[in-house]
Amino acid sequence: MFRSAASMPTALPAALAVLAALAVAGCQPTVKVEAPDKPIVINLNVKIEQEVRVKVEKDVEDLLEDRKDLF
């Protein structure tokens, strides 16, 4: 019924090791991912300018000058 005094010193470090492991496991950080309560707004102030350059051959340019009714 009674344990011998020789088994007590070996059981104490084992019990302390188990308690330390539980304490460390209980202190692990947790990460929670939740949806935001407000919508995400992305403000894009972008000014887009486009320049189109058309090069035409000399004979096409002459044709367009001669016949202004084409366009």
C-alpha positions in Angstrom: 0.0 0.0 0.0 2.8 2.4 0.8 5.4 3.3 -1.8 8.9 3.0 -0.9 11.0 6.1 -0.5 13.3 5.0 -3.4 10.5 5.4 -6.0 9.6 8.9 -4.9 12.6 10.8 -6.2 12.2 9.3 -9.7 8.5 9.9 -9.9 8.8 13.6 -9.0 10.9 14.7 -12.0 8.6 12.7 -14.3 5.5 14.4 -12.9 7.2 17.8 -13.2 8.1 17.1 -16.8 4.5 16.2 -17.6 3.2 19.4 -15.9 5.8 21.5 -17.7 4.8 20.0 -21.0 1.1 20.7 -20.3 1.9 24.3 -19.3 3.8 24.9 -22.5 1.2 23.3 -24.6 -1.5 25.5 -23.0 0.4 28.7 -23.9 0.6 28.1 -27.6 -0.6 31.0 -29.7 -3.8 30.6 -31.7 -4.7 32.3 -35.0 -8.3 33.0 -35.8 -9.3 34.0 -39.3 -12.5 36.0 -39.4 -14.3 37.9 -42.2 -14.2 41.6 -41.8 -17.5 43.3 -40.6 -17.0 46.2 -43.1 -16.5 45.8 -46.9 -13.0 46.2 -48.2 -12.6 49.4 -50.2 -9.8 49.8 -52.6 -9.5 53.4 -54.0 -7.8 53.5 -57.3 -7.1 57.1 -58.4 -5.7 56.2 -61.8 -5.6 58.6 -64.8 -5.3 56.7 -68.0 -4.4 58.6 -71.2 -3.9 57.0 -74.5 -2.5 58.4 -77.6 -2.9 56.7 -80.9 -0.6 57.5 -83.7 -1.3 56.3 -87.2 1.3 56.3 -89.9 0.0 56.0 -93.5 2.0 55.7 -96.6 2.4 58.6 -98.9 0.0 57.3 -101.6 -2.7 56.7 -99.1 -2.2 60.1 -97.6 -2.4 61.7 -101.1 -5.6 59.7 -101.7 -7.2 61.0 -98.5 -6.3 64.6 -99.4 -7.7 64.2 -102.9 -11.0 62.6 -101.8 -12.1 64.3 -98.6 -15.5 62.6 -98.8 -14.1 59.2 -97.9 -14.3 59.9 -94.1 
